[in-house]
Amino acid sequence: MAENLERVEASLAESVRADDDFLTEVASHLIKAGGKRVRPALTMAAALSASADPGAASEESVLGGVSVELVHLGSLYHDDVMDDATTRRTVESVNARWGNLKAILAGDFLLARASEIAAGLGTEVAGLLAATIARLCEGQVRELKDAYVVARTEADYLRSIEGKTAALFASSCRIGGIVAGFDRDRIEHLTRFGRAYGMAFQVIDDVLDVVASSEQLGKPAGHDLVEGVYTLPTLRALQGPSGDELGDLLGHPLEPAEVDKALGLIRSDGAIAASLVDARAYVDEGRSALTDLGSSPVVDAMAEASDVLVAQIDTFDI
């Protein structure tokens, strides 16, 4: 996979080259900052999942992975504008460095490049990616509508993260299955795995936001609370013994001291542990989808990727 991901990096860099050097610089800013490239790795893994002796990923699966990663990156550009973020992946955010207008246009450019690449992979992939971008927008709008809403429900939260996060993970796997020419049943199992993996990934990320330091996150800790985004740990804490005290703090922008107090309450009453139970359930759901794919080296590796999430869950001090 390391060699395949190197091909993804080269293709990502090439895909954002524009006639204008400045646009190329802005569009490649977060690409150069690095990243785990989980989504393209899933696309290529899905495409290789039926092989008893997997070799290099096909060019179609590499391009499919590039398209989903460009969508992810474009969404980060837009997210940082909405959040007025100053850092991303330990580097200065695009909006902080060049301003909101340039960040929005560069994000649009990344989405356009993703769509162009997807179109070259066929109408089904192009349609799927377009629908996924729409779901990302829907999930983000749900989150914006619920900003500072203390009465936000867990169902509201789950619908939001399914759109803004899990949909792209699911599409990453689905595109891999489509370009590999798999039958519909296998493609559906791959899609189920991607969705479950994405749900677990986002719940864990939301837990990290309330337990990790700013240095560990590469962005300010407690950022979701500051923005009024009440994620699963916060919603669980609102239902716990400190719920009334926490509810009195929330519902409006917080001062730094209030953020620290709110984080302390969320960490203190079992909300973290309860949220991680849900994350583990999503991991188990993804593993169940994998069992229907049959055994292969890549399917086993995908199961190991699930084990990485479990190991991350087990590292939390709860």
C-alpha positions in Angstrom: 0.0 0.0 0.0 2.9 2.4 0.6 3.9 2.3 -3.1 0.2 2.8 -4.1 -0.1 5.8 -1.8 3.0 7.3 -3.3 1.2 7.1 -6.6 -1.8 8.9 -5.0 0.5 11.7 -3.7 2.0 12.2 -7.2 -1.5 12.2 -8.8 -2.9 14.6 -6.1 -0.1 17.1 -6.8 -0.6 16.8 -10.6 -4.4 17.1 -10.3 -4.3 20.6 -8.7 -1.9 22.1 -11.2 -3.5 25.2 -12.7 -2.5 27.6 -15.4 -2.2 30.2 -12.6 0.7 29.5 -10.3 -1.0 31.2 -7.3 -4.0 28.9 -7.6 -1.7 25.9 -7.8 0.0 27.1 -4.6 -3.2 27.6 -2.7 -4.9 24.4 -3.9 -1.8 22.3 -3.0 -1.3 23.8 0.5 -3.0 21.1 2.5 -1.8 18.4 0.1 1.8 19.4 1.0 0.8 19.4 4.7 0.3 15.6 4.4 -2.3 13.4 5.8 -3.1 9.7 6.4 -4.9 9.4 3.0 -7.3 7.0 4.6 -10.0 7.5 2.0 -7.8 6.7 -1.1 -6.3 3.8 0.8 -9.8 2.4 1.2 -10.6 2.9 -2.4 -7.6 1.0 -3.6 -8.1 -1.7 -0.9 -11.7 -2.2 -2.0 -10.6 -2.6 -5.6 -8.0 -5.2 -4.6 -10.2 -7.0 -2.0 -10.9 -10.0 -4.2 -7.4 -10.7 -5.2 -5.5 -13.7 -3.7 -2.2 -12.1 -4.7 -2.7 -8.3 -4.8 -0.1 -6.3 -6.6 -0.1 -2.7 -7.6 -3.4 -0.9 -7.5 -5.1 -0.2 -10.9 -4.8 3.3 -12.3 -8.6 3.6 -12.1 -8.6 2.9 -8.3 -5.7 5.3 -7.8 -7.7 8.0 -9.6 -10.8 7.1 -7.7 -8.9 7.5 -4.5 -7.6 10.9 -5.7 -11.1 12.0 -6.5 -12.4 11.2 -3.0 -9.4 12.8 -1.3 -9.9 16.0 -3.3 -13.5 16.1 -2.1 -12.3 15.7 1.4 -9.6 18.4 1.1 -12.1 20.8 -0.6 -14.5 20.3 2.3 -11.7 21.1 4.8 -11.0 24.4 3.0 -14.7 25.3 3.3 -15.0 24.1 6.9 -12.0 26.2 8.0 -13.7 29.3 6.5 -17.0 28.6 8.3 -15.1 27.9 11.6 -12.7 30.8 11.1 -9.9 28.3 11.8 -6.3 29.4 12.0 -4.5 26.0 11.8 -5.1 22.7 10.0 -2.8 19.7 10.2 -0.3 21.8 12.3 0.1 24.4 9.5 -1.6 27.7 8.9 -5.0 27.2 7.4 -5.6 28.4 3.9 -8.2 31.1 5.0 -5.8 32.4 7.7 -3.0 32.7 5.2 -4.8 34.0 2.1 -8.2 35.0 3.2 -11.7 33.5 3.0 -12.5 34.4 -0.6 -9.4 32.7 -1.9 -9.9 29.7 0.4 -13.5 29.3 -0.9 -12.5 29.5 -4.5 -9.6 27.0 -4.0 -12.0 24.6 -2.3 -14.3 24.9 -5.2 -11.4 24.2 -7.5 -10.6 21.0 -5.6 -14.2 19.8 -5.9 -14.2 20.6 -9.6 -11.0 18.6 -10.1 -12.5 15.7 -8.2 -15.6 15.8 -10.4 -13.5 15.9 -13.5 -11.5 12.9 -12.5 -14.7 11.0 -11.5 -16.2 11.7 -14.9 -13.3 10.0 -16.5 -14.1 6.8 -14.5 -17.6 6.5 -15.8 -21.1 7.9 -15.3 -21.8 5.7 -12.2 -18.7 7.0 -10.4 -19.4 10.6 -11.5 -23.0 10.4 -10.2 -21.9 8.8 -7.0 -19.3 11.4 -6.3 -21.8 14.2 -7.0 -24.4 12.7 -4.7 -21.7 12.3 -2.0 -20.8 16.0 -2.3 -24.5 16.8 -1.8 -24.6 14.6 1.3 -21.6 16.3 2.7 -23.3 19.6 2.3 -26.5 18.2 3.9 -24.6 16.9 6.9 -22.8 20.2 7.3 -26.1 22.2 7.1 -27.6 19.9 9.8 -24.6 20.7 12.0 -24.9 24.5 11.3 -28.6 24.4 12.1 -27.9 22.7 15.4 -25.2 25.1 16.5 -25.5 26.1 20.2 -28.7 24.0 20.4 -28.4 22.2 23.8 -31.5 20.2 23.0 -29.8 18.6 20.0 -30.6 14.9 19.9 -28.3 12.0 19.3 -30.3 11.2 16.2 -29.6 14.7 14.9 -25.9 14.1 15.5 -25.8 10.7 13.9 -27.6 12.0 10.7 -25.1 14.8 10.5 -21.9 12.7 10.8 -23.4 10.1 8.4 -23.6 12.8 5.8 -20.5 14.9 6.4 -18.1 12.0 7.2 -19.4 8.5 6.7 -20.8 9.1 3.3 -17.4 9.8 1.8 -15.8 6.7 3.5 -18.7 4.6 2.1 -18.2 6.1 -1.4 -14.4 5.6 -1.2 -15.0 1.8 -0.8 -17.9 1.8 -3.3 -15.8 3.5 -6.0 -13.1 0.9 -5.5 -15.7 -1.9 -6.0 -17.2 -0.2 -9.1 -13.9 0.4 -10.9 -12.9 -3.2 -10.1 -16.0 -4.5 -11.9 -17.4 -6.4 -8.8 -20.9 -7.7 -8.6 -23.5 -5.6 -6.9 -23.6 -7.8 -3.8 -19.8 -7.3 -3.2 -20.0 -3.6 -3.8 -22.8 -3.3 -1.2 -20.7 -5.1 1.4 -17.8 -2.9 0.7 -20.0 0.2 1.0 -21.4 -1.0 4.3 -17.9 -1.4 5.6 -16.9 2.1 4.5 -19.9 3.6 6.2 -19.4 1.8 9.5 -15.7 2.6 9.5 -16.5 6.3 8.8 -19.0 6.5 11.6 -16.5 5.0 14.1 -13.8 7.3 12.8 -15.9 10.4 13.4 -17.1 9.4 16.8 -13.5 8.7 17.9 -12.5 12.1 16.3 -15.2 13.8 18.3 -14.0 12.1 21.5 -10.5 13.3 20.7 -11.7 16.9 20.5 -12.7 16.8 24.2 -9.8 14.7 25.6 -6.7 15.5 23.5 -4.4 18.5 23.7 -4.2 21.2 21.0 -0.7 19.8 20.2 -2.0 16.3 19.7 -4.9 17.5 17.5 -3.0 20.0 15.4 -5.9 22.4 16.0 -7.4 24.0 19.2 -8.8 21.5 21.7 -12.5 21.9 22.5 -13.0 23.5 19.1 -16.4 21.9 18.7 -17.6 23.4 21.9 -16.4 26.8 21.0 -18.3 26.6 17.7 -21.4 25.3 19.4 -21.2 21.8 17.8 -22.4 19.5 20.5 -21.1 16.0 19.6 -21.8 12.6 21.1 -19.6 13.0 24.2 -21.3 16.3 25.0 -24.8 15.0 24.4 -24.1 12.0 26.6 -22.7 14.3 29.3 -25.8 16.4 29.1 -27.8 13.3 30.0 -25.5 12.5 32.9 -25.2 13.7 36.5 -23.5 16.9 35.5 -26.0 17.6 32.8 -27.7 20.5 34.4 -24.5 22.3 35.2 -23.1 21.6 31.7 -26.4 22.8 30.1 -26.2 26.1 32.0 -22.7 26.6 30.4 -23.7 25.8 26.9 -26.0 27.4 24.4 -23.8 30.4 23.5 -20.2 31.2 22.6 -17.8 30.3 25.5 -14.9 32.1 27.0 -11.7 30.1 27.5 -12.4 29.5 31.2 -15.9 28.2 30.3 -14.4 25.9 27.7 -12.1 24.4 30.3 -14.9 23.9 32.8 -17.2 22.3 30.2 -14.4 19.9 29.1 -13.9 19.0 32.7 -17.6 18.1 33.1 -17.7 16.1 29.9 -14.6 14.1 30.9 -15.8 13.4 34.4 -19.0 11.4 34.3 -18.7 8.5 31.9 -19.7 10.3 28.8 -16.4 9.5 27.1 -16.7 5.8 27.9 -20.3 5.7 26.7 -19.4 7.3 23.4 -16.6 4.9 22.8 -19.0 2.0 23.3 -20.9 3.3 20.2 -17.6 3.7 18.3 -16.7 0.1 19.0 -20.2 -1.0 17.8 -19.6 0.7 14.5 -16.3 -1.1 14.2 -18.0 -4.4 14.8 -20.6 -3.5 12.2 -17.8 -2.9 9.7 -16.2 -6.2 10.6 -19.5 -8.0 10.0 -19.6 -6.6 6.5 -16.1 -7.8 5.8 -17.0 -11.4 6.8 -19.4 -11.5 3.8 -16.5 -10.7 1.4 -14.6 -13.9 2.0 -11.0 -14.2 2.9 -8.2 -12.5 1.0 -5.0 -10.7 2.0 -6.6 -7.2 1.5 -9.8 -8.1 3.3 -7.6 -9.2 6.2 -5.8 -5.9 6.0 -9.1 -4.0 6.1 -9.9 -6.0 9.3 -6.6 -4.9 10.7 -7.5 -1.3 9.9 -10.5 -1.8 12.1 -8.2 -3.2 14.8 -6.3 0.1 14.6 -9.5 1.9 15.6 -10.1 -0.5 18.4 -6.5 0.1 19.6 -7.1 3.8 19.5 -10.3 3.4 21.6 -8.3 1.3 24.1 -5.7 4.1 24.6 -8.2 6.5 26.1 -7.9 6.9 29.8 -11.4 6.4 30.9 
